[in-house]
């Protein structure tokens, strides 16, 4: 299991240590073998859906997320020995310490983002493709050619309109 962090879109930390369970085995075991989560810990089930708390010894808070990591539903203080059905379009499930949804003032339709761990570059190509749900999105913005400044032979910058007049 990988360890990453989870923030809201506005930069508030939800969990500084979030384990991501991407394999069937890790999703099946989930939090069953663990002690109660610390305030800064979470478990993400990816892909995720409906969950259960059979065999657990403590309650948890649950957030159901879509593929853009937007909160679809919150299930605060889910006690042991319960089933919680996921809404349609659920792709990820985040399990938190009980009381964290209220403490962090999480709301439906809030977007989250994953803070990747420092060792992401060390993973193999296959692992990166398998864990695509946590890869960083990078983009660049280029201006259209007609809006880009032109260089004259003397090295001064001029805009496109001035260049056409000459």
C-alpha positions in Angstrom: 0.0 0.0 0.0 1.2 3.5 -0.8 1.2 6.4 1.6 0.1 9.9 0.4 -1.6 12.9 1.8 -5.2 14.2 1.2 -6.2 17.9 1.1 -9.3 19.9 0.2 -9.0 22.0 -3.0 -8.4 25.1 -0.8 -5.4 23.5 0.9 -6.8 22.2 4.2 -5.3 18.9 5.3 -7.7 16.1 5.7 -5.0 13.4 6.3 -1.3 13.8 6.2 -0.8 10.0 6.1 -3.3 8.3 3.8 -2.8 4.7 2.8 -4.2 3.9 -0.6 -5.5 0.3 -1.0 -5.6 -0.4 -4.8 -5.4 -4.2 -4.7 -8.3 -6.5 -4.0 -6.5 -8.0 -1.0 -5.8 -4.6 0.6 -9.3 -3.3 -0.1 -10.8 -6.5 1.4 -8.7 -6.2 4.7 -9.1 -2.4 4.9 -9.0 -1.3 8.5 -9.8 -4.7 10.0 -6.3 -5.4 11.3 -5.6 -1.8 12.5 -6.1 0.1 15.7 -8.2 3.2 15.6 -6.9 5.8 13.1 -5.0 8.8 14.3 -6.4 12.3 13.5 -4.1 12.7 10.6 -4.5 9.2 9.1 -7.0 7.9 6.5 -7.5 4.9 4.2 -8.5 5.3 0.6 -10.1 2.4 -1.2 -9.6 2.7 -4.9 -11.6 1.7 -6.8 -14.2 1.8 -4.1 -17.9 1.3 -3.7 -20.2 0.2 -0.9 -18.4 -0.6 2.4 -19.0 -2.6 5.6 -17.6 -2.3 9.1 -18.1 -6.0 10.0 -15.3 -7.1 12.4 -14.2 -3.5 13.2 -13.7 -2.4 16.8 -14.3 1.3 16.4 -16.6 3.7 14.4 -15.3 5.6 11.3 -16.3 8.5 9.1 -16.6 7.8 5.4 -16.5 10.0 2.3 -17.6 8.6 -1.1 -15.7 10.3 -4.0 -16.3 10.4 -7.7 -13.4 10.1 -10.3 -12.6 13.8 -9.9 -12.3 13.4 -6.1 -15.5 15.3 -5.4 -17.4 14.3 -2.3 -20.6 12.6 -3.3 -21.8 11.5 0.1 -20.6 11.6 3.7 -21.3 9.0 6.3 -20.2 10.4 9.7 -19.7 8.1 12.7 -20.5 4.8 11.0 -20.5 2.2 13.9 -19.1 -1.3 13.7 -21.2 -4.1 12.1 -22.9 -1.9 9.5 -23.2 -1.7 5.7 -23.0 1.7 4.0 -24.1 1.8 0.3 -22.2 4.0 -2.1 -24.0 6.5 -4.3 -23.8 6.0 -8.1 -20.6 7.3 -9.7 -18.5 6.4 -6.7 -14.9 5.6 -7.7 -13.0 6.1 -4.4 -13.9 5.8 -0.7 -12.0 7.5 2.1 -12.2 6.2 5.6 -11.3 8.6 8.4 -11.3 8.6 12.2 -14.8 9.1 13.7 -15.5 12.8 14.2 -13.2 14.1 11.5 -16.0 15.0 9.0 -17.4 17.3 11.6 -14.1 18.6 12.8 -12.9 19.4 9.3 -16.3 20.7 8.3 -16.4 18.6 5.1 -19.3 19.1 2.8 -20.8 17.3 -0.2 -19.5 18.7 -3.5 -16.1 19.6 -2.0 -13.1 18.6 -4.2 -10.1 16.9 -2.7 -6.6 16.4 -4.0 -3.9 13.8 -3.3 -0.5 15.0 -2.2 1.8 12.3 -3.7 4.6 10.8 -1.6 8.2 11.6 -2.1 9.1 8.2 -3.5 6.7 8.3 -6.4 9.5 8.5 -9.0 10.9 5.2 -7.7 7.9 3.2 -8.7 7.9 1.1 -11.9 6.0 2.0 -15.0 3.5 -0.8 -14.3 2.8 0.5 -10.7 2.3 4.0 -12.0 -0.3 2.8 -14.5 -2.0 0.7 -11.8 -2.2 3.6 -9.4 -3.3 6.2 -12.0 -5.9 7.5 -9.6 -3.2 9.3 -7.6 -1.0 10.6 -10.4 -0.4 14.3 -10.5 -1.9 16.4 -13.3 0.5 18.6 -15.1 -0.3 21.0 -18.0 1.2 24.0 -19.7 -0.5 27.0 -21.2 0.8 28.3 -24.6 -0.5 31.5 -26.2 -1.7 31.3 -29.8 1.0 32.3 -32.3 -0.7 35.6 -33.2 -0.6 36.7 -29.5 3.1 35.8 -28.9 5.6 38.6 -29.1 8.0 38.7 -32.1 11.7 39.4 -32.0 13.3 41.9 -34.4 16.8 41.4 -35.6 18.1 43.9 -33.0 16.7 41.8 -30.2 13.9 44.1 -29.0 10.4 42.6 -28.4 7.5 44.0 -30.3 3.9 42.9 -30.5 2.4 41.2 -33.6 0.5 44.4 -34.7 3.7 46.5 -34.7 5.6 43.8 -36.6 2.9 43.8 -39.3 3.1 47.6 -39.8 6.8 47.4 -40.7 
